[in-house]
Amino acid sequence: MREPSNKNSKPCIALMGEFSAGKSTLANLLIGSDPLPVQVIATQLPPVWISYGDEAPYRSDLEGNQYPVDVDNLAEAPLEDTAYIRIFCNEDILMQCDLLDMPGISDPNMSSEVWQRMISKANGVLWCSHATQAWRQSEAAVWADLPDELYDRSLLLLTRIDKITSDRDRQKIVKRVRKETQGQFLDCLPISLLQATGEQDDYETWAKSGAEEFAKKLAELLQKLSSDLATHPQETSERDGTRPLKLPAFEGPDKPAEAAEVIDDAPSRIMPRRVIATSSEQRLRNES
């Protein structure tokens, strides 16, 4: 069966970065569920395209032919003949955008062609860079080779910022990376994905993790991309549905009344969904 050719204004966001930079954990934070089998090692998978719906998962080969896959055995997909694996979830954010979980760019066991042939599907990128080794030369080199059009459609996330215990050191890292990447991203944001994923009741801690600022910037990015695609539909890749933009109803811990802001008219207001700690949290600890 051939890949369908549908057009709509829903953007596709690629999750990128080096191996073990937190891409899959970011996907878990955004989706609010664990779409990938815990036992699958990231190096074993081609790009995973996550969309809204109830459809059966499948893999698409390099010619666009579709084949059913078992989500518990995704690693069996042949890398040399698989363009991507498509899975579906009924989660809020996927009503507003598709997510494309890319393999690590620095994986020595996987050719860069595996992810390079899918970059044209992405309208924007969330790039994860480990804060303790923030924005390595290898990352900068790969990013420089990607289309310039992605620069103002992407966010750079400095993940595991909680590993930097000194506030002064954190500020220095963020300042350096922002200077080095000026004009290459919409913004550079520090975030602790572990704290953002696991903190469900303490608003102050959740916000301190960087999740709230990231949520605001993500909403702005989705708004921009959906507007761009509505204006220039020829840029839209093959996607399902024709749903117009409506900001996702993500929920973090409730903000205390005394800290509340006037946000009714602010389209950028968005909060990541609270995620119950599951096997994903254990996987995150193992990656740390």
N, C-alpha and C positions, 0 to 999 in steps of 0.2 A: 504494500500500500504506500502511496506517495504522500509526502508531507503536504498538508492543506495550505492554501494560499489565502489567508484572511488578512484584512487590514483594519486597524483601529488606532485609537489615540492612546493606548496604554503602553507606557515605556517599559523597556527591559533594562534592569540594573545588574551589572556584572559585579561580583564580589571577587576581588583580586588581591594578590600579594604573594610573598614568599611562603614556602611551606611552614606550617605551624604558626602563622601570624594571626590566626583567629577567624578566618573566613567562615568556617562551618559554625563556629560559636555565634558569629554575627548573624548568620542565617537563622539560627535557633532563636536569638533575641528578637529578630524582626517577625518571624513567623509565629512564635509562641508554641511551637511543637517541634518534634524531632523528625524531620522528613527523611533523614539518611540513617541507614542501619548503623548502630553504634560500633559493630565489630568491623566495619569496613574502614580500612586505612586509606587516607586521602590519596596516597600515591597510586592506588589501584583504580581510581575512577576517572573517566573522561569528564568533560563539563556536564553539570547537572542543571537542567532547566526546570525551574519550579513555577507552576502556574496554578491559577484558581480553577477548581472544578472537582468532579468525581470520577473523571475518566481513568481508565487503566493505564499504568505506566508503560512506556515503550522506549526503545532506543531507535535512533535514526542513524542510518549508515551514511557514508560520504556522498551517496547519490540521492539521498532523501527518502529511501525506503524505510518503512517502519516495521519493527519486530517487537512482540510482547517481551517484557522482562519481569523477573521476580524481584521485588524490592528487597528481599532478604539475601539476594545473590547478585547484586548489581556489579560486583567486582568481576563477574564472569564475562562481562561485555568485552569484546575484543577491541583493544585500544586502536589497533591499526586500521580498523574498519568502522569505527563509531565516531560520528560527529558529536553527538550528545545523547544523554538520557533525559527523558521528559517524565516528570512526576507531578502529581496534582494534589492540592490540599485546599480545604475550605477555610481559609484564614483571611482576616480582614485586609492585610496589606496586599495580598495577591489579587484583590479586586481592583487595586490601583496600579500595580506594576508586577511584572514578572521578575524573578530573581534568577541569575545565572551564576551558579557556584563553580568557579574555575579551579583547575588544579593549581598547585603552587608553581610559580614561575621559575623557581630555582631547583625543582625536583630533578635530580640527576638520573632518575629511572624513567623519565618520561620526556619525549621530544616536545619542544616548545610548539611544534605544529599542532599538537592536540588542542591547545587553547587558542593559538593564533587564528585558526580557521573559524573560530566562533566569535571573535571580537567584533565583527561587523554586525552582529545581532544586538550589540549593546548600545543603548542610547546614552548611558551614563555609567560611572564606575564608583564603587565604594572600595578604596584601596586600603588594605590593612598593613601597617608597618609596626613591628614589635618595638615598643618604646625604648627598650634597653639597647637596641641596635638601630635606632630610628633612621629611616631613609638611607639605606646602604647604597653604595655606588651601583650595585647590581640592579637594585630597584629603579634607580634614576635612569639607568641605561635602557631598561625595558620600556619604561614610561615614555622616554624620549622617542622611541620608535613607534608608539601608538599614534593614531590620528589626532591632529591638533584639535579637531572638533570636540574631542572629549574633555579638553582642559577646563572649560567653563561649565561642564556638566557632571563634574565628579568631586567627591570629597575624599580627603586623606585622613584616615583614622590612625592615631598613635595608640595602639592597643596595649593592654597590660600596663597601663600607666601606673597602676598601684605597685608595680615592682620598683618604681622610683620613689623612695620613701621621703626624700627631701623636696619640699615645695620649691625651693630655690632651684634645685636640679631639674625639676619638672618644667619650670618656667624657661630655663636655659635651653632645654631640648626643644620645646615647642617654638621658641623664638628662632633657634637655628634652623629647624626644618621649614618654618614658614618663610624664612629668608631664602633658603635654598630652592624652594618650590614656588616662589612668587610668580603669579600668572599662570601656573600649571594646574591649579585646583581652585574650586570655589572657596574652600577653606580647609584648614588643617586643625583637627580636633583631637584632644587627648581623651581617652575613655578606658575604663576598666570593664571589659565585657563580663567578667566573673561577677563583679559587684552589681552591675546593671541587670544581669540575668537572675541572680539569686536574691536580691533585696526586694521584698514584696510589701513591706509594711513601713519602713523608715524612709520617709520622703527625703530628709536631709542627706542621708547616706546615698540614696539612689541618685539624687541630683548631683552630689559631689563626685559620683562615679563618671560624670560626663554625659550620662544618658539623656538628660533633659536638653542640653545644648545640641547634642547630636540629633535628637528628635526634631527640634525646631529647624535645623539646617536640612534635614532629610525632607521635611514637609515642603520647604522652599524649593528644593531640588525637584521633587515630584511635580510641584505646581509648574515650574519652569519647563520641564520636559514634556508634560502633557500639553501645555500651551504651544510649545514648539511643534509637536507632532500634529496638533490640530491645524496649525497654520501651514505646515509642510508635510502632508500625509505621505508623500513619496519617500520620506525617510523612514517610515514605519516598516519594521520587519514583519515576518509572519507570526501572528499571535492569535489567540482565541478571544472571541467576544467583541463587543462594541461599546463597552461601558464607559461613560464619560468620567472625568476626574471628580472624585469626591474624597476628601482627605480621610485616611483610615482612622477609625475610632480606637487608637491605641490607648492603653491605660497603664500608667505607672502608679506608684503609691499616691494617695490623695494629698494634694498640697494643703498645708495648714491654712485655716481661714485668714490668719494674720499676715500670711505671705502671699495671699491670692492677688492676681493681677486682673486687669480688665482685658479679656482675651476674646470676647464674643465675636469681634469683627476681625480677628487676626487669623488669616488662613494658614499661617505658618505654625500654628499651635498644634503640636503633635507629641505624643508620648509613647514610647515603646510599650508593648503589651507586657503585663506581668507574667512571668514564666515560672511555673512550679519547678523546683529543682528535681531533675530526673537523672537518668543516665547521662544526659548531655552535660550536666554539671560535673559528673565524675570524669567524663572525657576531657573537659576543660582543665580539670586539675592535673590530668595525666599529661596534657600538652604544656602545662606551665613549666 
